[in-house]
Amino acid sequence: MEKTPSYLVRERVPARVRAMSRTVKLVLVLRDPTTRAVSDYAQAASKGRARRSFLHSVTDNRTGM
């Protein structure tokens, strides 16, 4: 099982997946966006990677957390 959400937004990923298998089937399970944002920020903060406040991160998210 893979759970890396960045695969959904990277431009080259679909072509790479197709190159591995033309018959692959993908199943996506998406989370509530609010819960996901809070969880992502909490994880970044726990690892010392949150560069700004949660409020600033979600209201001015041009480059990610």
PDBQT receptor file of N, H, CA, C and O in Angstrom, charges set to zero:
ATOM      1  N   MET A   1       0.842  -1.177   0.000  1.00  0.00    +0.000 N 
ATOM      2  CA  MET A   1       0.000   0.000   0.000  1.00  0.00    +0.000 C 
ATOM      3  C   MET A   1       0.885   1.237   0.000  1.00  0.00    +0.000 C 
ATOM      4  O   MET A   1       1.836   1.333   0.776  1.00  0.00    +0.000 OA
ATOM      5  N   GLU A   2       0.572   2.161  -0.858  1.00  0.00    +0.000 N 
ATOM      6  H   GLU A   2      -0.201   2.084  -1.488  1.00  0.00    +0.000 HD
ATOM      7  CA  GLU A   2       1.307   3.423  -0.943  1.00  0.00    +0.000 C 
ATOM      8  C   GLU A   2       0.413   4.542  -0.446  1.00  0.00    +0.000 C 
ATOM      9  O   GLU A   2      -0.794   4.528  -0.687  1.00  0.00    +0.000 OA
ATOM     10  N   LYS A   3       0.988   5.497   0.235  1.00  0.00    +0.000 N 
ATOM     11  H   LYS A   3       1.968   5.508   0.431  1.00  0.00    +0.000 HD
ATOM     12  CA  LYS A   3       0.166   6.588   0.762  1.00  0.00    +0.000 C 
ATOM     13  C   LYS A   3       0.802   7.957   0.581  1.00  0.00    +0.000 C 
ATOM     14  O   LYS A   3       0.603   8.840   1.416  1.00  0.00    +0.000 OA
ATOM     15  N   THR A   4       1.541   8.146  -0.460  1.00  0.00    +0.000 N 
ATOM     16  H   THR A   4       1.703   7.428  -1.138  1.00  0.00    +0.000 HD
ATOM     17  CA  THR A   4       2.195   9.417  -0.703  1.00  0.00    +0.000 C 
ATOM     18  C   THR A   4       1.287  10.336  -1.511  1.00  0.00    +0.000 C 
ATOM     19  O   THR A   4       1.117  10.118  -2.710  1.00  0.00    +0.000 OA
ATOM     20  N   PRO A   5       0.695  11.362  -0.886  1.00  0.00    +0.000 N 
ATOM     21  CA  PRO A   5      -0.254  12.211  -1.606  1.00  0.00    +0.000 C 
ATOM     22  C   PRO A   5       0.377  13.066  -2.694  1.00  0.00    +0.000 C 
ATOM     23  O   PRO A   5      -0.321  13.517  -3.602  1.00  0.00    +0.000 OA
ATOM     24  N   SER A   6       1.671  13.295  -2.620  1.00  0.00    +0.000 N 
ATOM     25  H   SER A   6       2.238  12.929  -1.882  1.00  0.00    +0.000 HD
ATOM     26  CA  SER A   6       2.302  14.150  -3.637  1.00  0.00    +0.000 C 
ATOM     27  C   SER A   6       2.261  13.518  -5.019  1.00  0.00    +0.000 C 
ATOM     28  O   SER A   6       2.417  14.219  -6.018  1.00  0.00    +0.000 OA
ATOM     29  N   TYR A   7       2.052  12.201  -5.096  1.00  0.00    +0.000 N 
ATOM     30  H   TYR A   7       1.925  11.632  -4.284  1.00  0.00    +0.000 HD
ATOM     31  CA  TYR A   7       1.942  11.559  -6.410  1.00  0.00    +0.000 C 
ATOM     32  C   TYR A   7       0.769  12.115  -7.209  1.00  0.00    +0.000 C 
ATOM     33  O   TYR A   7       0.791  12.098  -8.440  1.00  0.00    +0.000 OA
ATOM     34  N   LEU A   8      -0.244  12.602  -6.521  1.00  0.00    +0.000 N 
ATOM     35  H   LEU A   8      -0.262  12.615  -5.521  1.00  0.00    +0.000 HD
ATOM     36  CA  LEU A   8      -1.439  13.093  -7.205  1.00  0.00    +0.000 C 
ATOM     37  C   LEU A   8      -1.208  14.409  -7.933  1.00  0.00    +0.000 C 
ATOM     38  O   LEU A   8      -1.960  14.745  -8.847  1.00  0.00    +0.000 OA
ATOM     39  N   VAL A   9      -0.200  15.147  -7.550  1.00  0.00    +0.000 N 
ATOM     40  H   VAL A   9       0.411  14.873  -6.807  1.00  0.00    +0.000 HD
ATOM     41  CA  VAL A   9      -0.008  16.478  -8.127  1.00  0.00    +0.000 C 
ATOM     42  C   VAL A   9       1.281  16.629  -8.932  1.00  0.00    +0.000 C 
ATOM     43  O   VAL A   9       1.536  17.700  -9.484  1.00  0.00    +0.000 OA
ATOM     44  N   ARG A  10       2.077  15.605  -9.007  1.00  0.00    +0.000 N 
ATOM     45  H   ARG A  10       1.870  14.735  -8.559  1.00  0.00    +0.000 HD
ATOM     46  CA  ARG A  10       3.322  15.693  -9.780  1.00  0.00    +0.000 C 
ATOM     47  C   ARG A  10       3.070  15.362 -11.241  1.00  0.00    +0.000 C 
ATOM     48  O   ARG A  10       2.465  14.341 -11.566  1.00  0.00    +0.000 OA
ATOM     49  N   GLU A  11       3.533  16.223 -12.100  1.00  0.00    +0.000 N 
ATOM     50  H   GLU A  11       4.025  17.053 -11.837  1.00  0.00    +0.000 HD
ATOM     51  CA  GLU A  11       3.228  16.154 -13.529  1.00  0.00    +0.000 C 
ATOM     52  C   GLU A  11       3.683  14.862 -14.207  1.00  0.00    +0.000 C 
ATOM     53  O   GLU A  11       2.982  14.352 -15.080  1.00  0.00    +0.000 OA
ATOM     54  N   ARG A  12       4.824  14.332 -13.828  1.00  0.00    +0.000 N 
ATOM     55  H   ARG A  12       5.393  14.747 -13.118  1.00  0.00    +0.000 HD
ATOM     56  CA  ARG A  12       5.378  13.167 -14.529  1.00  0.00    +0.000 C 
ATOM     57  C   ARG A  12       4.863  11.819 -14.036  1.00  0.00    +0.000 C 
ATOM     58  O   ARG A  12       5.097  10.798 -14.682  1.00  0.00    +0.000 OA
ATOM     59  N   VAL A  13       4.177  11.801 -12.924  1.00  0.00    +0.000 N 
ATOM     60  H   VAL A  13       3.987  12.631 -12.399  1.00  0.00    +0.000 HD
ATOM     61  CA  VAL A  13       3.769  10.533 -12.320  1.00  0.00    +0.000 C 
ATOM     62  C   VAL A  13       2.849   9.693 -13.202  1.00  0.00    +0.000 C 
ATOM     63  O   VAL A  13       3.111   8.499 -13.351  1.00  0.00    +0.000 OA
ATOM     64  N   PRO A  14       1.782  10.243 -13.797  1.00  0.00    +0.000 N 
ATOM     65  CA  PRO A  14       0.909   9.389 -14.617  1.00  0.00    +0.000 C 
ATOM     66  C   PRO A  14       1.651   8.644 -15.728  1.00  0.00    +0.000 C 
ATOM     67  O   PRO A  14       1.386   7.464 -15.958  1.00  0.00    +0.000 OA
ATOM     68  N   ALA A  15       2.565   9.307 -16.411  1.00  0.00    +0.000 N 
ATOM     69  H   ALA A  15       2.781  10.265 -16.224  1.00  0.00    +0.000 HD
ATOM     70  CA  ALA A  15       3.326   8.650 -17.483  1.00  0.00    +0.000 C 
ATOM     71  C   ALA A  15       4.228   7.553 -16.924  1.00  0.00    +0.000 C 
ATOM     72  O   ALA A  15       4.394   6.508 -17.555  1.00  0.00    +0.000 OA
ATOM     73  N   ARG A  16       4.807   7.777 -15.758  1.00  0.00    +0.000 N 
ATOM     74  H   ARG A  16       4.672   8.625 -15.245  1.00  0.00    +0.000 HD
ATOM     75  CA  ARG A  16       5.676   6.765 -15.150  1.00  0.00    +0.000 C 
ATOM     76  C   ARG A  16       4.882   5.542 -14.721  1.00  0.00    +0.000 C 
ATOM     77  O   ARG A  16       5.341   4.412 -14.889  1.00  0.00    +0.000 OA
ATOM     78  N   VAL A  17       3.692   5.759 -14.167  1.00  0.00    +0.000 N 
ATOM     79  H   VAL A  17       3.319   6.677 -14.031  1.00  0.00    +0.000 HD
ATOM     80  CA  VAL A  17       2.834   4.637 -13.767  1.00  0.00    +0.000 C 
ATOM     81  C   VAL A  17       2.438   3.840 -14.997  1.00  0.00    +0.000 C 
ATOM     82  O   VAL A  17       2.487   2.610 -14.989  1.00  0.00    +0.000 OA
ATOM     83  N   ARG A  18       2.052   4.528 -16.040  1.00  0.00    +0.000 N 
ATOM     84  H   ARG A  18       2.012   5.528 -16.047  1.00  0.00    +0.000 HD
ATOM     85  CA  ARG A  18       1.648   3.852 -17.276  1.00  0.00    +0.000 C 
ATOM     86  C   ARG A  18       2.811   3.068 -17.883  1.00  0.00    +0.000 C 
ATOM     87  O   ARG A  18       2.602   1.985 -18.430  1.00  0.00    +0.000 OA
ATOM     88  N   ALA A  19       4.018   3.592 -17.795  1.00  0.00    +0.000 N 
ATOM     89  H   ALA A  19       4.188   4.472 -17.350  1.00  0.00    +0.000 HD
ATOM     90  CA  ALA A  19       5.188   2.889 -18.328  1.00  0.00    +0.000 C 
ATOM     91  C   ALA A  19       5.444   1.585 -17.571  1.00  0.00    +0.000 C 
ATOM     92  O   ALA A  19       5.942   0.618 -18.148  1.00  0.00    +0.000 OA
ATOM     93  N   MET A  20       5.108   1.559 -16.293  1.00  0.00    +0.000 N 
ATOM     94  H   MET A  20       4.704   2.345 -15.824  1.00  0.00    +0.000 HD
ATOM     95  CA  MET A  20       5.298   0.343 -15.501  1.00  0.00    +0.000 C 
ATOM     96  C   MET A  20       4.271  -0.722 -15.856  1.00  0.00    +0.000 C 
ATOM     97  O   MET A  20       4.586  -1.911 -15.893  1.00  0.00    +0.000 OA
ATOM     98  N   SER A  21       3.040  -0.288 -16.117  1.00  0.00    +0.000 N 
ATOM     99  H   SER A  21       2.785   0.678 -16.087  1.00  0.00    +0.000 HD
ATOM    100  CA  SER A  21       1.975  -1.239 -16.442  1.00  0.00    +0.000 C 
ATOM    101  C   SER A  21       0.824  -0.500 -17.111  1.00  0.00    +0.000 C 
ATOM    102  O   SER A  21       0.240   0.418 -16.536  1.00  0.00    +0.000 OA
ATOM    103  N   ARG A  22       0.512  -0.910 -18.321  1.00  0.00    +0.000 N 
ATOM    104  H   ARG A  22       0.986  -1.656 -18.789  1.00  0.00    +0.000 HD
ATOM    105  CA  ARG A  22      -0.586  -0.262 -19.043  1.00  0.00    +0.000 C 
ATOM    106  C   ARG A  22      -1.954  -0.723 -18.542  1.00  0.00    +0.000 C 
ATOM    107  O   ARG A  22      -2.972  -0.132 -18.902  1.00  0.00    +0.000 OA
ATOM    108  N   THR A  23      -1.991  -1.759 -17.727  1.00  0.00    +0.000 N 
ATOM    109  H   THR A  23      -1.164  -2.239 -17.434  1.00  0.00    +0.000 HD
ATOM    110  CA  THR A  23      -3.276  -2.266 -17.232  1.00  0.00    +0.000 C 
ATOM    111  C   THR A  23      -3.501  -1.981 -15.745  1.00  0.00    +0.000 C 
ATOM    112  O   THR A  23      -4.455  -2.484 -15.152  1.00  0.00    +0.000 OA
ATOM    113  N   VAL A  24      -2.638  -1.192 -15.158  1.00  0.00    +0.000 N 
ATOM    114  H   VAL A  24      -1.863  -0.783 -15.639  1.00  0.00    +0.000 HD
ATOM    115  CA  VAL A  24      -2.752  -0.904 -13.730  1.00  0.00    +0.000 C 
ATOM    116  C   VAL A  24      -4.062  -0.175 -13.430  1.00  0.00    +0.000 C 
ATOM    117  O   VAL A  24      -4.527   0.650 -14.217  1.00  0.00    +0.000 OA
ATOM    118  N   LYS A  25      -4.634  -0.493 -12.295  1.00  0.00    +0.000 N 
ATOM    119  H   LYS A  25      -4.256  -1.163 -11.655  1.00  0.00    +0.000 HD
ATOM    120  CA  LYS A  25      -5.834   0.179 -11.797  1.00  0.00    +0.000 C 
ATOM    121  C   LYS A  25      -5.455   0.877 -10.492  1.00  0.00    +0.000 C 
ATOM    122  O   LYS A  25      -4.835   0.273  -9.617  1.00  0.00    +0.000 OA
ATOM    123  N   LEU A  26      -5.821   2.114 -10.371  1.00  0.00    +0.000 N 
ATOM    124  H   LEU A  26      -6.325   2.604 -11.082  1.00  0.00    +0.000 HD
ATOM    125  CA  LEU A  26      -5.512   2.875  -9.167  1.00  0.00    +0.000 C 
ATOM    126  C   LEU A  26      -6.781   3.099  -8.360  1.00  0.00    +0.000 C 
ATOM    127  O   LEU A  26      -7.851   3.357  -8.912  1.00  0.00    +0.000 OA
ATOM    128  N   VAL A  27      -6.645   2.996  -7.057  1.00  0.00    +0.000 N 
ATOM    129  H   VAL A  27      -5.776   2.787  -6.609  1.00  0.00    +0.000 HD
ATOM    130  CA  VAL A  27      -7.749   3.280  -6.149  1.00  0.00    +0.000 C 
ATOM    131  C   VAL A  27      -7.295   4.437  -5.263  1.00  0.00    +0.000 C 
ATOM    132  O   VAL A  27      -6.294   4.332  -4.554  1.00  0.00    +0.000 OA
ATOM    133  N   LEU A  28      -8.027   5.523  -5.310  1.00  0.00    +0.000 N 
ATOM    134  H   LEU A  28      -8.840   5.609  -5.886  1.00  0.00    +0.000 HD
ATOM    135  CA  LEU A  28      -7.691   6.689  -4.499  1.00  0.00    +0.000 C 
ATOM    136  C   LEU A  28      -8.711   6.834  -3.386  1.00  0.00    +0.000 C 
ATOM    137  O   LEU A  28      -9.919   6.790  -3.618  1.00  0.00    +0.000 OA
ATOM    138  N   VAL A  29      -8.210   7.005  -2.185  1.00  0.00    +0.000 N 
ATOM    139  H   VAL A  29      -7.228   7.040  -1.996  1.00  0.00    +0.000 HD
ATOM    140  CA  VAL A  29      -9.063   7.274  -1.041  1.00  0.00    +0.000 C 
ATOM    141  C   VAL A  29      -8.661   8.656  -0.548  1.00  0.00    +0.000 C 
ATOM    142  O   VAL A  29      -7.547   8.853  -0.063  1.00  0.00    +0.000 OA
ATOM    143  N   LEU A  30      -9.564   9.598  -0.674  1.00  0.00    +0.000 N 
ATOM    144  H   LEU A  30     -10.469   9.438  -1.067  1.00  0.00    +0.000 HD
ATOM    145  CA  LEU A  30      -9.260  10.982  -0.323  1.00  0.00    +0.000 C 
ATOM    146  C   LEU A  30      -9.846  11.339   1.033  1.00  0.00    +0.000 C 
ATOM    147  O   LEU A  30     -10.934  10.892   1.395  1.00  0.00    +0.000 OA
ATOM    148  N   ARG A  31      -9.104  12.154   1.777  1.00  0.00    +0.000 N 
ATOM    149  H   ARG A  31      -8.220  12.517   1.483  1.00  0.00    +0.000 HD
ATOM    150  CA  ARG A  31      -9.551  12.583   3.101  1.00  0.00    +0.000 C 
ATOM    151  C   ARG A  31     -10.280  13.915   3.027  1.00  0.00    +0.000 C 
ATOM    152  O   ARG A  31     -10.197  14.639   2.035  1.00  0.00    +0.000 OA
ATOM    153  N   ASP A  32     -10.988  14.216   4.091  1.00  0.00    +0.000 N 
ATOM    154  H   ASP A  32     -11.055  13.629   4.898  1.00  0.00    +0.000 HD
ATOM    155  CA  ASP A  32     -11.594  15.532   4.236  1.00  0.00    +0.000 C 
ATOM    156  C   ASP A  32     -10.468  16.570   4.185  1.00  0.00    +0.000 C 
ATOM    157  O   ASP A  32      -9.487  16.434   4.916  1.00  0.00    +0.000 OA
ATOM    158  N   PRO A  33     -10.583  17.600   3.344  1.00  0.00    +0.000 N 
ATOM    159  CA  PRO A  33      -9.478  18.548   3.173  1.00  0.00    +0.000 C 
ATOM    160  C   PRO A  33      -9.085  19.293   4.448  1.00  0.00    +0.000 C 
ATOM    161  O   PRO A  33      -7.907  19.592   4.647  1.00  0.00    +0.000 OA
ATOM    162  N   THR A  34     -10.048  19.593   5.307  1.00  0.00    +0.000 N 
ATOM    163  H   THR A  34     -11.004  19.350   5.145  1.00  0.00    +0.000 HD
ATOM    164  CA  THR A  34      -9.722  20.299   6.548  1.00  0.00    +0.000 C 
ATOM    165  C   THR A  34      -8.927  19.399   7.482  1.00  0.00    +0.000 C 
ATOM    166  O   THR A  34      -7.906  19.812   8.030  1.00  0.00    +0.000 OA
ATOM    167  N   THR A  35      -9.393  18.179   7.661  1.00  0.00    +0.000 N 
ATOM    168  H   THR A  35     -10.223  17.843   7.215  1.00  0.00    +0.000 HD
ATOM    169  CA  THR A  35      -8.677  17.216   8.496  1.00  0.00    +0.000 C 
ATOM    170  C   THR A  35      -7.286  16.964   7.941  1.00  0.00    +0.000 C 
ATOM    171  O   THR A  35      -6.322  16.863   8.699  1.00  0.00    +0.000 OA
ATOM    172  N   ARG A  36      -7.179  16.864   6.643  1.00  0.00    +0.000 N 
ATOM    173  H   ARG A  36      -7.962  16.947   6.027  1.00  0.00    +0.000 HD
ATOM    174  CA  ARG A  36      -5.898  16.617   5.983  1.00  0.00    +0.000 C 
ATOM    175  C   ARG A  36      -4.925  17.767   6.224  1.00  0.00    +0.000 C 
ATOM    176  O   ARG A  36      -3.749  17.532   6.502  1.00  0.00    +0.000 OA
ATOM    177  N   ALA A  37      -5.403  19.013   6.120  1.00  0.00    +0.000 N 
ATOM    178  H   ALA A  37      -6.359  19.204   5.893  1.00  0.00    +0.000 HD
ATOM    179  CA  ALA A  37      -4.544  20.182   6.331  1.00  0.00    +0.000 C 
ATOM    180  C   ALA A  37      -4.036  20.245   7.766  1.00  0.00    +0.000 C 
ATOM    181  O   ALA A  37      -2.859  20.518   8.003  1.00  0.00    +0.000 OA
ATOM    182  N   VAL A  38      -4.925  19.993   8.722  1.00  0.00    +0.000 N 
ATOM    183  H   VAL A  38      -5.881  19.772   8.530  1.00  0.00    +0.000 HD
ATOM    184  CA  VAL A  38      -4.530  20.012  10.132  1.00  0.00    +0.000 C 
ATOM    185  C   VAL A  38      -3.511  18.913  10.406  1.00  0.00    +0.000 C 
ATOM    186  O   VAL A  38      -2.509  19.153  11.080  1.00  0.00    +0.000 OA
ATOM    187  N   SER A  39      -3.752  17.723   9.896  1.00  0.00    +0.000 N 
ATOM    188  H   SER A  39      -4.565  17.527   9.348  1.00  0.00    +0.000 HD
ATOM    189  CA  SER A  39      -2.845  16.598  10.092  1.00  0.00    +0.000 C 
ATOM    190  C   SER A  39      -1.477  16.864   9.471  1.00  0.00    +0.000 C 
ATOM    191  O   SER A  39      -0.447  16.588  10.086  1.00  0.00    +0.000 OA
ATOM    192  N   ASP A  40      -1.471  17.401   8.252  1.00  0.00    +0.000 N 
ATOM    193  H   ASP A  40      -2.308  17.625   7.753  1.00  0.00    +0.000 HD
ATOM    194  CA  ASP A  40      -0.207  17.686   7.571  1.00  0.00    +0.000 C 
ATOM    195  C   ASP A  40       0.600  18.726   8.339  1.00  0.00    +0.000 C 
ATOM    196  O   ASP A  40       1.814  18.592   8.487  1.00  0.00    +0.000 OA
ATOM    197  N   TYR A  41      -0.074  19.757   8.825  1.00  0.00    +0.000 N 
ATOM    198  H   TYR A  41      -1.060  19.866   8.705  1.00  0.00    +0.000 HD
ATOM    199  CA  TYR A  41       0.619  20.793   9.586  1.00  0.00    +0.000 C 
ATOM    200  C   TYR A  41       1.163  20.230  10.898  1.00  0.00    +0.000 C 
ATOM    201  O   TYR A  41       2.302  20.512  11.269  1.00  0.00    +0.000 OA
ATOM    202  N   ALA A  42       0.358  19.439  11.598  1.00  0.00    +0.000 N 
ATOM    203  H   ALA A  42      -0.567  19.210  11.296  1.00  0.00    +0.000 HD
ATOM    204  CA  ALA A  42       0.799  18.855  12.869  1.00  0.00    +0.000 C 
ATOM    205  C   ALA A  42       2.019  17.966  12.663  1.00  0.00    +0.000 C 
ATOM    206  O   ALA A  42       2.942  17.972  13.478  1.00  0.00    +0.000 OA
ATOM    207  N   GLN A  43       2.022  17.207  11.580  1.00  0.00    +0.000 N 
ATOM    208  H   GLN A  43       1.272  17.202  10.919  1.00  0.00    +0.000 HD
ATOM    209  CA  GLN A  43       3.169  16.347  11.292  1.00  0.00    +0.000 C 
ATOM    210  C   GLN A  43       4.409  17.185  10.981  1.00  0.00    +0.000 C 
ATOM    211  O   GLN A  43       5.499  16.893  11.474  1.00  0.00    +0.000 OA
ATOM    212  N   ALA A  44       4.242  18.220  10.168  1.00  0.00    +0.000 N 
ATOM    213  H   ALA A  44       3.356  18.457   9.768  1.00  0.00    +0.000 HD
ATOM    214  CA  ALA A  44       5.374  19.094   9.845  1.00  0.00    +0.000 C 
ATOM    215  C   ALA A  44       5.903  19.776  11.104  1.00  0.00    +0.000 C 
ATOM    216  O   ALA A  44       7.115  19.864  11.299  1.00  0.00    +0.000 OA
ATOM    217  N   ALA A  45       5.005  20.256  11.956  1.00  0.00    +0.000 N 
ATOM    218  H   ALA A  45       4.020  20.184  11.798  1.00  0.00    +0.000 HD
ATOM    219  CA  ALA A  45       5.411  20.930  13.190  1.00  0.00    +0.000 C 
ATOM    220  C   ALA A  45       6.150  19.979  14.126  1.00  0.00    +0.000 C 
ATOM    221  O   ALA A  45       7.130  20.372  14.760  1.00  0.00    +0.000 OA
ATOM    222  N   SER A  46       5.690  18.734  14.219  1.00  0.00    +0.000 N 
ATOM    223  H   SER A  46       4.894  18.415  13.704  1.00  0.00    +0.000 HD
ATOM    224  CA  SER A  46       6.339  17.768  15.111  1.00  0.00    +0.000 C 
ATOM    225  C   SER A  46       7.751  17.420  14.653  1.00  0.00    +0.000 C 
ATOM    226  O   SER A  46       8.577  16.976  15.450  1.00  0.00    +0.000 OA
ATOM    227  N   LYS A  47       8.020  17.622  13.371  1.00  0.00    +0.000 N 
ATOM    228  H   LYS A  47       7.349  17.982  12.724  1.00  0.00    +0.000 HD
ATOM    229  CA  LYS A  47       9.354  17.344  12.826  1.00  0.00    +0.000 C 
ATOM    230  C   LYS A  47      10.174  18.616  12.634  1.00  0.00    +0.000 C 
ATOM    231  O   LYS A  47      11.256  18.581  12.048  1.00  0.00    +0.000 OA
ATOM    232  N   GLY A  48       9.654  19.741  13.132  1.00  0.00    +0.000 N 
ATOM    233  H   GLY A  48       8.775  19.769  13.609  1.00  0.00    +0.000 HD
ATOM    234  CA  GLY A  48      10.372  21.006  13.034  1.00  0.00    +0.000 C 
ATOM    235  C   GLY A  48      10.378  21.613  11.642  1.00  0.00    +0.000 C 
ATOM    236  O   GLY A  48      11.232  22.445  11.336  1.00  0.00    +0.000 OA
ATOM    237  N   ARG A  49       9.443  21.214  10.797  1.00  0.00    +0.000 N 
ATOM    238  H   ARG A  49       8.749  20.538  11.046  1.00  0.00    +0.000 HD
ATOM    239  CA  ARG A  49       9.423  21.714   9.420  1.00  0.00    +0.000 C 
ATOM    240  C   ARG A  49       8.361  22.776   9.168  1.00  0.00    +0.000 C 
ATOM    241  O   ARG A  49       8.269  23.283   8.049  1.00  0.00    +0.000 OA
ATOM    242  N   ALA A  50       7.565  23.127  10.153  1.00  0.00    +0.000 N 
ATOM    243  H   ALA A  50       7.639  22.716  11.062  1.00  0.00    +0.000 HD
ATOM    244  CA  ALA A  50       6.544  24.167   9.969  1.00  0.00    +0.000 C 
ATOM    245  C   ALA A  50       7.241  25.520  10.059  1.00  0.00    +0.000 C 
ATOM    246  O   ALA A  50       7.711  25.916  11.125  1.00  0.00    +0.000 OA
ATOM    247  N   ARG A  51       7.302  26.215   8.946  1.00  0.00    +0.000 N 
ATOM    248  H   ARG A  51       6.920  25.893   8.079  1.00  0.00    +0.000 HD
ATOM    249  CA  ARG A  51       8.035  27.479   8.892  1.00  0.00    +0.000 C 
ATOM    250  C   ARG A  51       7.190  28.678   9.302  1.00  0.00    +0.000 C 
ATOM    251  O   ARG A  51       7.726  29.762   9.537  1.00  0.00    +0.000 OA
ATOM    252  N   ARG A  52       5.890  28.499   9.389  1.00  0.00    +0.000 N 
ATOM    253  H   ARG A  52       5.454  27.619   9.199  1.00  0.00    +0.000 HD
ATOM    254  CA  ARG A  52       5.000  29.604   9.750  1.00  0.00    +0.000 C 
ATOM    255  C   ARG A  52       3.787  29.054  10.486  1.00  0.00    +0.000 C 
ATOM    256  O   ARG A  52       3.642  27.840  10.634  1.00  0.00    +0.000 OA
ATOM    257  N   SER A  53       2.926  29.937  10.942  1.00  0.00    +0.000 N 
ATOM    258  H   SER A  53       3.044  30.923  10.822  1.00  0.00    +0.000 HD
ATOM    259  CA  SER A  53       1.758  29.499  11.713  1.00  0.00    +0.000 C 
ATOM    260  C   SER A  53       0.791  28.711  10.834  1.00  0.00    +0.000 C 
ATOM    261  O   SER A  53       0.822  28.810   9.607  1.00  0.00    +0.000 OA
ATOM    262  N   PHE A  54      -0.063  27.931  11.480  1.00  0.00    +0.000 N 
ATOM    263  H   PHE A  54      -0.089  27.850  12.476  1.00  0.00    +0.000 HD
ATOM    264  CA  PHE A  54      -1.068  27.166  10.737  1.00  0.00    +0.000 C 
ATOM    265  C   PHE A  54      -1.976  28.108   9.959  1.00  0.00    +0.000 C 
ATOM    266  O   PHE A  54      -2.252  27.873   8.782  1.00  0.00    +0.000 OA
ATOM    267  N   LEU A  55      -2.440  29.165  10.602  1.00  0.00    +0.000 N 
ATOM    268  H   LEU A  55      -2.217  29.356  11.558  1.00  0.00    +0.000 HD
ATOM    269  CA  LEU A  55      -3.338  30.111   9.937  1.00  0.00    +0.000 C 
ATOM    270  C   LEU A  55      -2.686  30.688   8.683  1.00  0.00    +0.000 C 
ATOM    271  O   LEU A  55      -3.319  30.747   7.629  1.00  0.00    +0.000 OA
ATOM    272  N   HIS A  56      -1.443  31.108   8.785  1.00  0.00    +0.000 N 
ATOM    273  H   HIS A  56      -0.929  31.060   9.641  1.00  0.00    +0.000 HD
ATOM    274  CA  HIS A  56      -0.752  31.661   7.615  1.00  0.00    +0.000 C 
ATOM    275  C   HIS A  56      -0.559  30.592   6.543  1.00  0.00    +0.000 C 
ATOM    276  O   HIS A  56      -0.663  30.883   5.352  1.00  0.00    +0.000 OA
ATOM    277  N   SER A  57      -0.284  29.386   6.950  1.00  0.00    +0.000 N 
ATOM    278  H   SER A  57      -0.199  29.150   7.918  1.00  0.00    +0.000 HD
ATOM    279  CA  SER A  57      -0.080  28.298   5.988  1.00  0.00    +0.000 C 
ATOM    280  C   SER A  57      -1.324  28.013   5.161  1.00  0.00    +0.000 C 
ATOM    281  O   SER A  57      -1.226  27.772   3.957  1.00  0.00    +0.000 OA
ATOM    282  N   VAL A  58      -2.487  28.036   5.788  1.00  0.00    +0.000 N 
ATOM    283  H   VAL A  58      -2.567  28.231   6.766  1.00  0.00    +0.000 HD
ATOM    284  CA  VAL A  58      -3.706  27.694   5.049  1.00  0.00    +0.000 C 
ATOM    285  C   VAL A  58      -4.330  28.879   4.331  1.00  0.00    +0.000 C 
ATOM    286  O   VAL A  58      -5.123  28.685   3.409  1.00  0.00    +0.000 OA
ATOM    287  N   THR A  59      -3.995  30.094   4.725  1.00  0.00    +0.000 N 
ATOM    288  H   THR A  59      -3.351  30.251   5.473  1.00  0.00    +0.000 HD
ATOM    289  CA  THR A  59      -4.578  31.254   4.049  1.00  0.00    +0.000 C 
ATOM    290  C   THR A  59      -3.684  31.805   2.951  1.00  0.00    +0.000 C 
ATOM    291  O   THR A  59      -4.160  32.539   2.084  1.00  0.00    +0.000 OA
ATOM    292  N   ASP A  60      -2.409  31.472   2.967  1.00  0.00    +0.000 N 
ATOM    293  H   ASP A  60      -2.023  30.876   3.671  1.00  0.00    +0.000 HD
ATOM    294  CA  ASP A  60      -1.481  31.962   1.949  1.00  0.00    +0.000 C 
ATOM    295  C   ASP A  60      -0.586  30.811   1.513  1.00  0.00    +0.000 C 
ATOM    296  O   ASP A  60       0.633  30.871   1.673  1.00  0.00    +0.000 OA
ATOM    297  N   ASN A  61      -1.189  29.771   0.965  1.00  0.00    +0.000 N 
ATOM    298  H   ASN A  61      -2.179  29.723   0.835  1.00  0.00    +0.000 HD
ATOM    299  CA  ASN A  61      -0.455  28.547   0.655  1.00  0.00    +0.000 C 
ATOM    300  C   ASN A  61       0.006  28.521  -0.801  1.00  0.00    +0.000 C 
ATOM    301  O   ASN A  61      -0.531  27.768  -1.613  1.00  0.00    +0.000 OA
ATOM    302  N   ARG A  62       0.994  29.340  -1.125  1.00  0.00    +0.000 N 
ATOM    303  H   ARG A  62       1.430  29.952  -0.465  1.00  0.00    +0.000 HD
ATOM    304  CA  ARG A  62       1.526  29.361  -2.487  1.00  0.00    +0.000 C 
ATOM    305  C   ARG A  62       2.633  28.333  -2.682  1.00  0.00    +0.000 C 
ATOM    306  O   ARG A  62       2.823  27.825  -3.787  1.00  0.00    +0.000 OA
ATOM    307  N   THR A  63       3.355  28.030  -1.629  1.00  0.00    +0.000 N 
ATOM    308  H   THR A  63       3.201  28.443  -0.731  1.00  0.00    +0.000 HD
ATOM    309  CA  THR A  63       4.489  27.118  -1.758  1.00  0.00    +0.000 C 
ATOM    310  C   THR A  63       4.403  25.925  -0.824  1.00  0.00    +0.000 C 
ATOM    311  O   THR A  63       5.378  25.184  -0.701  1.00  0.00    +0.000 OA
ATOM    312  N   GLY A  64       3.301  25.715  -0.178  1.00  0.00    +0.000 N 
ATOM    313  H   GLY A  64       2.508  26.317  -0.278  1.00  0.00    +0.000 HD
ATOM    314  CA  GLY A  64       3.167  24.600   0.754  1.00  0.00    +0.000 C 
ATOM    315  C   GLY A  64       3.616  24.983   2.139  1.00  0.00    +0.000 C 
ATOM    316  O   GLY A  64       4.057  26.108   2.374  1.00  0.00    +0.000 OA
ATOM    317  N   MET A  65       3.506  24.051   3.051  1.00  0.00    +0.000 N 
ATOM    318  H   MET A  65       3.148  23.136   2.861  1.00  0.00    +0.000 HD
ATOM    319  CA  MET A  65       3.885  24.287   4.437  1.00  0.00    +0.000 C 
ATOM    320  C   MET A  65       5.373  24.242   4.532  1.00  0.00    +0.000 C 
ATOM    321  O   MET A  65       5.928  24.417   5.617  1.00  0.00    +0.000 OA
TER     322      MET A  65
